[in-house]
Amino acid sequence: MEATARMVDGRKGGGLVRWFSAWLALVAGWLVATDTAAYAAGYRTANFIVEAPTEALARKIGDAAEQYRDTLAVEWTGSPLPRWSRPCPITAQVAPHLGAGGATSFVFDRGEVFNWTMTIQGSEERILDSVLPHEITHTIFASHFRQPLPRWADEGACTTVEHPVERARQHRLLLEFLTTGRGIAFPEMFAMKEYPADVLPLYSQGYSLARYLIERGGRHKYVSFVTDGLASENWSASLEKHYGVMSVAQMQHVWLDWVKQGCPAPPASLAAAAPAPAAAWSATTRGQSPDSVPASPAAAATAPVTTSAARTSIYAQARQSGQPASTVR
């Protein structure tokens, strides 16, 4: 039996870096922390077990994680996620001087996804409005698709829920890459199963293309497009079916023309056709295991949390035989 282990890794301090450097920096930051009370308090919700410096912070993080899990799942897939069979541990190091970063690991095995683990760090504000929603988005995709996504499609979609300042930064980087010969041809980008040596353009192009597609059909159509592409491995056919673009090569021409025009909003008819994010839903908990218990009422009472993130995460894949994705090789 071979399981596919995935680790969602992050960046720190607001600058994009290679995943390995980000992971080393994140681990180093935790190792040199001298606060012995860094994980002094815990809080449990239906799907998360949080360790944070104080009980109040642990509660805020846990309730926000549950709310992001619910609202973002509805926005992407149209329905909330079932309760996980085992909660995801979240270890949070919170301090004003810490750069925002995180890593989430999980395992795919025979159509199931499990062994969730999440570590996050940053200021309280950045954790609550940036790190958490981005990490939660990756768990939503993993739970929905039950298999690894293409690098560009996953990273691009997750970047669209980031803070507007971060999205604007990605656009500026995109223009720099396109004008300095660092752009990636779409046939090559769509075929990528691993990261290229020059990885940063993949993030910017993935975000820009995901933004283009989502603006012309909404998040639900984007998920359907990825679903069909994964099933057939024919991305040209999926583009034609969902967006009327005949091929990956033609998509590149259409997208480049859009970028050259300044990324204008789509025509009103297309914008009106895109479904609006779900504003509310029935918070009925569905169990995955016989011993499921009702969700914590505290999570439902939490004030709404804006579904945006001010960070970028990337995947690193490792293959292990039934082992949790606790390390990157």
C-alpha positions as CSV (number, residue, x, y, z in Angstrom):
1,M,0.0,0.0,0.0
2,E,1.4,3.4,-1.0
3,A,-0.1,6.6,0.4
4,T,0.6,10.0,-1.0
5,A,1.6,12.4,1.7
6,R,1.2,16.1,1.2
7,M,2.6,19.0,3.1
8,V,1.4,22.5,2.7
9,D,4.2,24.8,3.5
10,G,4.3,28.6,3.7
11,R,6.3,31.7,3.7
12,K,7.4,34.1,6.4
13,G,7.8,37.9,6.7
14,G,5.8,38.8,3.6
15,G,8.3,37.7,1.0
16,L,7.9,34.8,-1.4
17,V,10.7,32.1,-1.1
18,R,11.3,28.6,-2.2
19,W,9.4,26.1,-0.1
20,F,12.4,24.5,1.4
21,S,13.9,27.7,2.6
22,A,10.5,28.7,4.0
23,W,10.1,25.5,5.9
24,L,13.6,25.7,7.3
25,A,13.0,29.3,8.4
26,L,9.7,28.3,10.0
27,V,11.2,25.4,11.9
28,A,14.2,27.5,13.0
29,G,11.9,30.1,14.3
30,W,10.1,27.6,16.5
31,L,13.4,26.0,17.7
32,V,14.9,29.3,18.9
33,A,11.7,30.5,20.6
34,T,12.5,31.0,24.3
35,D,8.9,31.4,25.5
36,T,8.3,28.4,27.6
37,A,4.6,29.1,27.7
38,A,4.3,29.2,23.9
39,Y,1.8,26.4,23.9
40,A,0.3,26.9,27.3
41,A,-3.4,26.5,26.6
42,G,-5.6,24.2,24.5
43,Y,-9.0,24.4,23.0
44,R,-11.0,21.7,21.1
45,T,-13.7,22.1,18.5
46,A,-15.4,19.6,16.3
47,N,-12.6,19.5,13.8
48,F,-9.6,21.1,15.4
49,I,-7.5,20.8,18.6
50,V,-5.6,24.1,19.1
51,E,-2.5,24.7,21.2
52,A,-1.7,28.4,21.7
53,P,0.0,30.7,24.2
54,T,-3.3,31.5,26.0
55,E,-6.7,30.1,26.4
56,A,-8.3,33.1,24.7
57,L,-6.0,32.8,21.7
58,A,-6.6,29.1,21.4
59,R,-10.4,29.7,21.4
60,K,-10.2,32.5,18.8
61,I,-8.1,30.4,16.5
62,G,-10.3,27.3,16.9
63,D,-13.5,29.1,16.4
64,A,-12.1,31.0,13.4
65,A,-10.7,27.8,11.9
66,E,-14.2,26.2,12.1
67,Q,-15.8,29.2,10.5
68,Y,-13.3,29.3,7.7
69,R,-13.8,25.6,7.1
70,D,-17.5,26.1,6.8
71,T,-17.8,29.3,4.8
72,L,-14.9,28.6,2.4
73,A,-16.1,25.1,1.7
74,V,-19.5,26.5,0.8
75,E,-18.0,29.2,-1.4
76,W,-15.8,26.7,-3.3
77,T,-18.0,23.5,-3.4
78,G,-21.5,24.6,-2.5
79,S,-21.8,22.7,0.7
80,P,-20.0,22.4,4.1
81,L,-17.5,19.7,4.7
82,P,-18.5,16.6,6.7
83,R,-16.8,16.4,10.0
84,W,-13.4,14.8,9.8
85,S,-13.0,11.4,11.4
86,R,-10.2,12.8,13.5
87,P,-9.6,16.4,14.4
88,C,-6.7,18.4,13.0
89,P,-4.1,19.5,15.6
90,I,-3.2,23.2,15.2
91,T,-0.1,24.4,17.0
92,A,0.1,28.2,17.0
93,Q,3.0,30.4,18.0
94,V,1.7,33.9,18.4
95,A,3.8,37.0,18.9
96,P,3.8,40.5,17.3
97,H,7.3,40.1,15.9
98,L,6.7,36.8,14.2
99,G,6.3,36.6,10.4
100,A,3.2,34.9,9.2
101,G,3.7,31.3,8.1
102,G,2.3,27.8,8.4
103,A,2.4,24.2,7.2
104,T,-0.4,21.7,6.9
105,S,0.2,18.0,6.3
106,F,-2.1,15.2,5.4
107,V,-2.2,11.8,3.6
108,F,-4.1,10.6,0.6
109,D,-4.7,6.8,0.6
110,R,-7.3,4.9,-1.6
111,G,-9.6,7.8,-1.9
112,E,-9.4,8.9,1.7
113,V,-7.6,11.9,3.3
114,F,-6.5,11.9,6.9
115,N,-3.6,12.5,9.4
116,W,-4.1,16.3,9.4
117,T,-1.5,18.4,11.1
118,M,-1.2,22.2,11.0
119,T,1.4,24.5,12.5
120,I,1.0,28.2,12.2
121,Q,2.8,31.3,13.5
122,G,2.6,35.1,13.3
123,S,0.9,38.0,15.0
124,E,-2.7,37.4,16.2
125,E,-4.1,39.5,13.4
126,R,-2.2,37.8,10.6
127,I,-3.0,34.4,12.0
128,L,-6.7,35.1,12.2
129,D,-7.1,37.0,8.9
130,S,-4.3,35.4,6.8
131,V,-2.6,32.2,7.8
132,L,-5.7,30.3,8.9
133,P,-7.9,30.9,5.8
134,H,-5.1,30.0,3.5
135,E,-4.3,26.8,5.3
136,I,-7.9,25.8,5.7
137,T,-8.5,26.3,1.9
138,H,-5.9,23.6,1.2
139,T,-7.7,21.2,3.6
140,I,-10.9,21.9,1.8
141,F,-9.4,21.1,-1.6
142,A,-7.8,17.9,-0.2
143,S,-11.1,16.8,1.4
144,H,-13.1,17.6,-1.8
145,F,-10.8,16.2,-4.5
146,R,-9.2,13.4,-2.5
147,Q,-6.1,13.6,-4.6
148,P,-3.2,16.1,-5.3
149,L,-4.1,19.0,-7.5
150,P,-2.0,20.5,-10.3
151,R,0.5,23.0,-8.8
152,W,-0.8,26.0,-10.7
153,A,-4.5,25.3,-10.1
154,D,-4.1,24.7,-6.3
155,E,-1.8,27.6,-5.6
156,G,-3.7,29.9,-8.0
157,A,-7.0,29.3,-6.3
158,C,-5.6,29.6,-2.8
159,T,-4.1,33.0,-3.7
160,T,-7.4,34.3,-4.8
161,V,-8.6,34.3,-1.2
162,E,-5.7,36.3,0.0
163,H,-5.8,39.9,1.1
164,P,-6.1,42.5,-1.8
165,V,-2.6,43.8,-1.0
166,E,-1.1,40.4,-1.5
167,R,-3.0,39.8,-4.7
168,A,-1.7,43.1,-6.0
169,R,1.8,42.1,-5.1
170,Q,1.4,38.9,-7.1
171,H,0.2,40.9,-10.1
172,R,3.3,43.2,-9.9
173,L,5.5,40.1,-9.8
174,L,3.7,38.6,-12.7
175,L,4.4,41.7,-14.9
176,E,8.0,41.5,-13.9
177,F,8.3,37.9,-14.8
178,L,6.6,38.3,-18.1
179,T,8.8,41.2,-19.1
180,T,12.1,39.5,-18.1
181,G,11.6,36.2,-19.9
182,R,10.6,34.2,-16.8
183,G,7.1,33.4,-17.8
184,I,6.0,29.8,-18.2
185,A,4.4,28.6,-21.4
186,F,0.9,27.2,-20.6
187,P,1.4,23.8,-22.1
188,E,4.4,23.4,-19.9
189,M,2.6,24.8,-16.8
190,F,-0.5,22.6,-17.2
191,A,1.8,19.5,-17.5
192,M,3.8,20.3,-14.4
193,K,3.5,17.8,-11.6
194,E,6.6,19.1,-9.7
195,Y,7.9,22.5,-9.1
196,P,10.1,24.1,-11.7
197,A,13.6,25.4,-10.8
198,D,12.3,29.0,-11.1
199,V,9.2,28.5,-9.0
200,L,8.0,32.0,-8.3
201,P,6.4,32.6,-11.7
202,L,4.3,29.5,-11.2
203,Y,2.6,31.2,-8.2
204,S,2.0,34.5,-10.0
205,Q,0.7,32.9,-13.2
206,G,-1.4,30.4,-11.4
207,Y,-3.0,33.1,-9.4
208,S,-3.6,35.3,-12.5
209,L,-5.1,32.5,-14.5
210,A,-7.3,31.3,-11.6
211,R,-8.5,34.8,-11.1
212,Y,-9.4,35.1,-14.8
213,L,-11.3,31.9,-14.8
214,I,-13.1,32.5,-11.5
215,E,-14.2,36.0,-12.6
216,R,-15.8,34.4,-15.6
217,G,-17.7,31.6,-13.9
218,G,-17.3,31.7,-10.2
219,R,-15.6,29.4,-7.7
220,H,-18.1,26.5,-8.3
221,K,-17.3,26.4,-12.0
222,Y,-13.6,26.5,-11.3
223,V,-13.9,23.5,-9.0
224,S,-15.9,21.7,-11.8
225,F,-13.2,22.6,-14.3
226,V,-10.5,21.2,-12.1
227,T,-12.6,18.1,-11.4
228,D,-13.0,17.3,-15.1
229,G,-9.4,18.0,-15.8
230,L,-8.2,15.7,-13.1
231,A,-10.5,12.9,-14.3
232,S,-9.6,13.1,-17.9
233,E,-6.1,14.6,-17.8
234,N,-7.3,16.5,-20.8
235,W,-7.1,20.1,-19.7
236,S,-7.9,21.5,-23.2
237,A,-11.2,19.6,-23.2
238,S,-12.1,20.8,-19.7
239,L,-11.3,24.4,-20.8
240,E,-13.5,24.1,-23.8
241,K,-16.4,22.6,-21.8
242,H,-16.4,25.1,-19.0
243,Y,-15.0,28.3,-20.6
244,G,-15.3,27.9,-24.3
245,V,-11.6,28.1,-24.9
246,M,-10.5,25.4,-27.4
247,S,-7.1,24.5,-26.0
248,V,-4.4,25.2,-23.4
249,A,-2.4,27.1,-26.1
250,Q,-5.4,29.2,-26.9
251,M,-6.0,29.9,-23.2
252,Q,-2.5,31.3,-23.0
253,H,-3.2,33.8,-25.9
254,V,-6.5,34.8,-24.3
255,W,-5.0,35.3,-20.9
256,L,-2.0,37.2,-22.2
257,D,-4.3,39.6,-24.1
258,W,-6.3,40.1,-20.9
259,V,-3.1,40.9,-18.9
260,K,-1.9,43.3,-21.6
261,Q,-5.3,45.2,-21.3
262,G,-4.8,45.6,-17.6
263,C,-6.9,42.6,-16.4
264,P,-10.2,44.4,-17.0
265,A,-13.4,43.1,-15.3
266,P,-15.4,40.7,-17.4
267,P,-18.5,41.9,-19.3
268,A,-21.5,42.5,-17.1
269,S,-23.3,39.5,-18.6
270,L,-20.5,37.1,-17.5
271,A,-20.1,38.8,-14.1
272,A,-23.8,38.4,-13.5
273,A,-23.6,34.7,-14.4
274,A,-21.0,34.0,-11.8
275,P,-22.7,32.7,-8.6
276,A,-22.3,34.9,-5.5
277,P,-20.7,33.3,-2.5
278,A,-23.1,31.6,-0.2
279,A,-24.2,34.0,2.6
280,A,-25.6,31.4,5.0
281,W,-26.2,27.7,5.3
282,S,-27.6,25.2,7.8
283,A,-24.9,24.4,10.3
284,T,-25.9,20.8,10.7
285,T,-22.9,18.6,11.5
286,R,-22.6,15.4,9.5
287,G,-20.4,12.7,11.0
288,Q,-17.7,10.6,9.3
289,S,-17.4,8.2,12.2
290,P,-19.9,6.5,14.6
291,D,-18.4,8.3,17.6
292,S,-19.0,11.8,16.1
293,V,-20.3,14.3,18.6
294,P,-22.1,17.7,17.9
295,A,-20.0,20.6,17.0
296,S,-19.0,23.1,19.6
297,P,-21.8,25.7,19.9
298,A,-19.1,28.3,20.6
299,A,-18.0,28.1,16.9
300,A,-21.5,28.8,15.6
301,A,-21.7,31.9,17.8
302,T,-18.5,33.4,16.6
303,A,-18.8,36.7,14.7
304,P,-18.2,36.4,10.9
305,V,-14.7,36.2,9.7
306,T,-13.6,37.7,6.4
307,T,-12.6,35.0,4.0
308,S,-9.3,36.4,2.9
309,A,-5.7,35.6,3.5
310,A,-2.4,37.6,3.3
311,R,0.0,34.9,2.6
312,T,0.9,32.2,0.1
313,S,1.4,28.5,0.6
314,I,2.8,25.8,-1.6
315,Y,2.8,22.0,-1.7
316,A,5.7,19.7,-1.2
317,Q,5.0,16.1,-2.0
318,A,6.6,13.1,-0.3
319,R,5.7,9.4,-0.8
320,Q,5.6,7.1,2.2
321,S,4.0,3.8,3.0
322,G,1.1,4.7,5.2
323,Q,3.0,7.2,7.2
324,P,1.9,10.7,8.2
325,A,3.3,13.6,6.1
326,S,5.4,14.9,8.9
327,T,8.6,15.5,6.9
328,V,9.6,16.7,3.5
329,R,12.1,14.6,1.5
